[in-house]
């Protein structure tokens, strides 16, 4: 449901790229071409839209704010390869029958929800080019920009994640109080965890990172015995007192491979629906955050 007051608050809280030259450079740093179908999340004032539509075969722009939507419709009314859609991207049905790419400067407060929608889609984008908060980007990219996180480990078997460029705060209007980057999340052609094991892998990572405890020993005690943990740590090269974030993605893949062959079916049942439950909890937190933010702004 669209509420006019909410639309005004959303528009006023957004930070827009201010330089056409910078937008052109960002698009040139992507691999978007005249053969691609592209979706832009939030067209805003059209500074990205104006450059994208010249570069791709077909552009879909989903804009939540009705005033901005009308402005975009007026601005691009005579352009044939663009479709402006008024709606909430989180409710938008992603394509299932053809390949597409994402290019957008997204609202930072719903980064997690947007990336969850895109990366868990039946037909994920080939490439996701987005401007996001630097800290969020480092969390999703993990090594070499940061330690691996639950978010990076959930994505890396299926996506290659890179920060392409650091942006200045003065690149935006109004100037934000946080740092931003331009990043790419590219769908892997050769996945690292086969499709039959995808749900199990997601549950495995979600279960361990949702568990209480500071180290691998306490986080994994529900599925690995102490003897198994010692063997894993010796074979793979970590300490059982290490935090889960100390392990590399490659080490986690080896831990998961051992879990598949070395853990009983009874213990495997303990992680059932861990990922689904995590998503449900995150959705509750996101809704609560947005509700509190809107209440403060009233």
C-alpha positions in Angstrom: 0.0 0.0 0.0 1.4 3.4 -1.0 1.0 6.3 1.5 1.7 9.8 0.3 3.4 10.8 3.6 5.7 7.8 3.5 6.6 8.6 -0.1 7.7 12.1 0.9 9.8 10.8 3.7 11.4 8.2 1.5 12.3 10.8 -1.2 13.7 13.2 1.4 15.8 10.5 3.0 17.5 9.4 -0.2 21.0 10.4 -1.3 21.3 10.8 -5.1 24.4 10.7 -7.2 25.0 14.3 -8.4 27.5 13.9 -11.3 26.5 12.7 -14.8 30.2 12.2 -15.5 30.6 9.9 -12.5 27.5 7.9 -13.5 28.9 7.4 -17.0 32.2 6.2 -15.5 30.4 3.7 -13.2 28.4 2.3 -16.2 31.6 2.0 -18.2 33.2 0.1 -15.4 30.3 -2.5 -15.6 29.9 -5.0 -18.5 26.4 -3.7 -19.4 26.0 -3.5 -23.2 23.3 -3.0 -25.9 22.4 -6.7 -25.7 21.4 -6.6 -22.0 18.0 -6.2 -20.3 18.6 -4.1 -17.1 16.5 -3.3 -14.0 17.1 -0.2 -12.0 15.8 -0.2 -8.5 14.6 3.3 -7.7 15.0 5.7 -10.6 15.0 8.7 -8.4 15.6 11.9 -10.4 16.8 9.9 -13.4 20.5 10.7 -13.4 21.4 6.9 -13.7 18.4 6.2 -15.8 19.4 8.8 -18.4 22.8 7.1 -18.9 21.6 3.4 -18.6 18.9 3.7 -21.3 21.5 4.7 -23.8 23.6 1.7 -23.0 21.2 -1.3 -22.8 18.6 -3.0 -25.0 15.8 -2.7 -22.5 15.5 -0.9 -19.2 12.9 -1.4 -16.5 12.8 1.2 -13.7 10.9 0.5 -10.5 10.2 3.7 -8.5 8.3 3.7 -5.2 7.8 7.4 -4.8 4.8 8.6 -6.9 6.1 12.1 -7.6 9.4 10.8 -8.8 7.6 8.1 -10.8 5.5 10.8 -12.6 8.6 12.9 -13.2 10.4 10.0 -14.8 7.4 9.1 -16.9 7.4 12.7 -18.2 11.2 12.8 -18.8 11.4 9.6 -20.8 7.9 9.5 -22.4 9.3 9.3 -25.9 12.0 6.7 -25.2 11.0 3.3 -26.6 13.4 1.0 -24.8 12.4 2.0 -21.2 9.5 1.1 -19.0 8.9 3.1 -15.8 7.0 1.1 -13.1 5.4 2.6 -10.0 5.7 0.1 -7.2 7.8 -1.4 -4.4 10.7 -3.3 -5.7 10.4 -5.8 -2.8 7.0 -6.8 -4.3 8.2 -6.7 -7.9 8.2 -10.1 -9.8 11.7 -10.7 -11.2 12.0 -12.2 -14.6 12.1 -16.0 -14.8 12.3 -16.6 -18.6 15.3 -14.4 -19.6 18.6 -13.1 -18.4 18.9 -9.7 -16.9 21.2 -7.4 -14.9 20.8 -4.9 -12.1 22.3 -1.4 -11.9 21.2 0.9 -9.1 22.0 3.2 -6.2 19.7 1.5 -3.7 18.2 2.8 -0.4 20.7 1.8 2.3 18.1 1.0 4.9 16.7 -2.0 2.9 20.0 -3.3 1.4 19.6 -6.6 3.1 16.1 -7.1 1.9 17.0 -6.2 -1.7 20.1 -8.4 -1.9 18.2 -11.3 -0.3 15.4 -11.0 -2.9 17.9 -10.8 -5.8 20.3 -13.6 -4.7 17.6 -16.0 -3.7 15.5 -15.6 -6.8 14.7 -18.6 -9.0 16.4 -16.8 -11.8 19.0 -14.5 -10.2 20.5 -11.6 -12.2 23.7 -12.3 -14.2 25.3 -9.2 -12.6 24.2 -6.9 -9.8 25.9 -3.5 -9.9 24.9 -1.4 -6.9 26.0 1.7 -4.9 25.8 0.7 -1.2 27.1 1.7 2.2 30.8 0.7 2.5 30.4 -1.3 5.7 27.5 -3.4 4.2 29.6 -4.0 1.1 32.5 -5.3 3.1 30.2 -7.6 5.1 28.8 -9.1 1.9 32.2 -9.3 0.1 34.1 -10.8 3.0 37.8 -11.6 2.2 39.9 -9.8 1.0 38.0 -6.7 2.2 37.1 -8.0 5.6 36.8 -11.2 7.5 34.2 -13.6 6.2 30.7 -13.0 7.6 27.5 -15.1 7.5 26.3 -13.0 4.6 29.5 -13.5 2.5 29.6 -17.3 3.2 25.9 -17.7 2.2 26.6 -16.0 -1.1 30.1 -17.0 -2.2 29.4 -20.5 -3.5 27.0 -18.9 -6.0 28.3 -15.4 -6.6 31.6 -13.6 -7.0 31.6 -10.4 -5.0 33.9 -7.4 -5.6 34.1 -3.8 -4.6 34.9 -1.9 -7.8 35.3 1.7 -6.6 35.2 3.8 -3.4 33.0 6.8 -3.7 33.3 10.2 -2.0 30.6 11.5 0.3 30.4 14.7 -1.9 29.4 12.5 -4.9 25.9 12.6 -3.4 23.2 15.1 -2.7 22.4 15.6 0.1 25.9 14.6 1.4 25.5 11.5 3.6 27.2 10.9 6.9 28.5 7.4 5.8 30.9 6.1 3.2 29.7 4.4 0.0 31.1 2.1 -2.7 30.2 0.8 -6.1 30.2 -3.0 -6.0 29.4 -6.0 -8.3 27.8 -9.3 -7.3 28.3 -11.6 -10.3 26.5 -15.0 -10.6 29.0 -17.8 -10.9 28.9 -20.0 -14.0 30.5 -22.9 -12.0 28.9 -23.0 -8.6 31.0 -24.2 -5.6 28.2 -26.1 -3.8 26.1 -28.2 -6.1 22.4 -27.4 -6.4 21.3 -30.6 -4.6 23.2 -29.4 -1.5 22.2 -25.7 -1.7 19.4 -25.8 1.0 21.6 -27.9 3.2 24.5 -25.5 2.9 22.4 -22.5 3.7 20.9 -24.2 6.8 24.4 -25.3 7.8 25.9 -21.8 7.7 22.8 -20.2 9.2 22.7 -22.7 12.1 26.3 -22.2 13.1 26.3 -18.4 12.9 22.9 -18.2 14.7 24.3 -20.4 17.6 25.4 -18.9 20.9 29.2 -18.8 21.5 32.4 -17.1 20.6 34.3 -19.8 19.0 34.0 -22.8 16.6 33.9 -25.3 19.4 30.8 -23.8 21.0 29.1 -22.8 17.8 29.5 -26.3 16.3 29.0 -28.5 19.3 25.4 -29.4 18.3 26.6 -31.2 15.1 30.3 -32.0 15.6 31.8 -33.9 18.5 34.9 -32.6 20.2 36.9 -35.3 18.5 35.6 -34.3 15.1 36.3 -30.7 15.7 39.9 -31.5 16.7 40.3 -33.5 13.5 38.8 -30.8 11.4 41.0 -28.1 12.9 44.1 -30.1 12.3 43.2 -31.1 8.7 41.9 -27.8 7.6 44.2 -25.5 9.6 42.3 -23.5 12.2 41.9 -23.5 16.0 38.7 -24.7 17.7 39.0 -21.5 19.8 38.9 -19.4 16.6 35.8 -17.3 15.8 33.8 -18.6 12.8 34.7 -15.4 11.0 38.4 -16.3 11.2 38.0 -19.2 8.8 38.3 -18.5 5.0 35.5 -19.4 2.6 37.6 -22.2 1.3 38.0 -23.6 4.8 34.2 -23.4 5.3 33.6 -25.4 2.2 35.9 -28.1 3.6 34.0 -28.1 6.9 30.7 -28.4 5.0 32.1 -31.3 2.9 33.0 -33.1 6.1 29.6 -32.4 7.6 27.9 -34.1 4.6 29.9 -37.4 5.0 30.8 -37.4 8.7 27.6 -36.4 10.6 24.7 -38.7 11.4 21.2 -38.1 9.9 20.0 -37.4 13.4 22.4 -34.5 13.9 21.7 -33.2 10.4 18.0 -32.8 11.4 19.1 -30.2 14.0 19.8 -27.7 11.3 16.6 -28.1 9.4 15.0 -24.8 8.4 17.8 -22.8 10.1 18.1 -20.5 7.1 14.3 -20.0 6.7 14.0 -19.2 10.4 16.9 -16.7 10.0 15.1 -15.0 7.1 11.9 -14.8 9.0 13.6 -13.2 12.0 15.5 -10.7 9.7 12.2 -9.7 8.1 10.7 -9.0 11.5 13.7 -6.9 12.4 13.5 -5.0 9.1 9.8 -4.3 9.5 10.3 -3.1 13.1 13.2 -0.9 12.1 11.1 0.7 9.3 8.1 1.1 11.6 10.2 2.8 14.3 11.9 5.1 11.7 8.6 6.2 10.3 7.2 6.8 13.8 10.2 9.1 14.6 9.7 11.1 11.4 6.0 11.7 12.1 
